[in-house]
Each structure stands twice: as C-alpha cells, then as structure tokens.
C-alpha cells in the first residue's frame, strides 16, 4: 500500500533515538525502519543522532542520512552562513590543488 504514495524518503524520528544504546531491544525499531525503507527503495534519514555509537550503528545498518547534535549544534543564521562560506572556500581550494 505504501508504494501507492509518492514517497522517496522515510525518517526515523528523534524520539526513537533517545534510548538508543546499541542494545538489540533499543535498536530493533530503527533497524526495522531502515530495512523497510531499503526494501521500498526509499532514502532513510535518522533524526536526533547524538552519539558516535548511534551514528556508527546507523551507518552499519545502511541508514542513508544522519541528522543531530552529534554532527553540529544549532547555530544562529549568521554563524551558519559563515560556516557555509568557510566550507565552500575550503572545498574550492582543495579542488583547485592550491592547498
């Protein structure tokens, strides 16, 4: 029935990540969502990733995208703009071989 809807992404809500310790009873639902998403050829996004262990487990189980404080805390708009400019400059410098 899901294949009738125009879906391309499924998200694992951050509420499922709160008690995510790596133990099978904690990871089972996330693993099932990843498996379902993969079987339907959907991109799977995990929200609320806060630890290295969570990120490693999700990557190991082929979660496509990870979001959360583990990667970066929220930033004010001006700080985010500066971060993007810095990353872009770094990428362009590396690509040009001038680094």
N, C-alpha and C positions, 0 to 999 in steps of 0.2 A: 504494500500500500504506500509506503514512503516514496517509492520510485515514481509515483504519480506527481509528486510535488517538485517544483523547480529548485531543488536544493543542491548546493555544491560544497557546503561546509556544515560540520556539526561541532558544537562546543561542549567541552566538559566544564561545567560551572565551577567557580572557585569554592562553592560550598562543599563540593566533593573532595577538594584538595586539603581542607582544614585538618582533617585527621589522617592524612595520607602519610603513613610512617614507613611504608615499604613492606609491611606485613601483608600477607595474602588477603586477610579479611578487610584490610583497608584499601587495597589496590584493585580488588575484584571488579567493582563497578566501573572504575576508569578503564581498566583493561577491556571490559566488555563493550564499553562505548567506542573505544579505539577499534576493536575487532569489527563491530557493527559498521562503523564508518568506513573502514577499509573494504569490507565486503560490498558496500554500496558505492564504492569509488568516490567517497567524499573526502575532503580535506578535514582533518581532525585538529582542533585547536583546544589546548588546555589553558584555562584561565586560573589565576591565583597561585602560580608556581612561586614558592618562597624559599625552597632549599635546593642544594645541589643534589641531594638524594632523590627528590621529586623529579627534577629535570633529567637526571640520568635514567631513572625508571621509565619515564615517559618516552625518552628517546629510544631506549632499548626496545620498547614496545611499539615503535614506529609512529608515535604521535608527530604530526607534521609541523605544528607550530606551538610555541610555548609563550605564555604571557605572564608577567607577575613581577613582584618586588625583587625576586632573585636576580633579575636582569638589570633593573633600574627602578629607583623610587620615582614617584610622580615629581614632575618639575613644573615650575612656573613657565608660562608661554615664552618669555624672553630667554630663559635658560635653555629651553628645548630648541629654540631657533639657533642659539649659539652652538649647542651640541651638534645639530644637523650640519651647520656650516663647517665646523671643525672636522666632522667625519667626512664630509664631501671633499674638503681640501686634502685630507689625508689620502682618501681613495684616488683622487686625481693625481696627486704627487706620486703615489705608488705605481699607478698605471702608466705614468709617463717615464718612469725609471729615473726620476730626479731625486729620489730619497736617499 
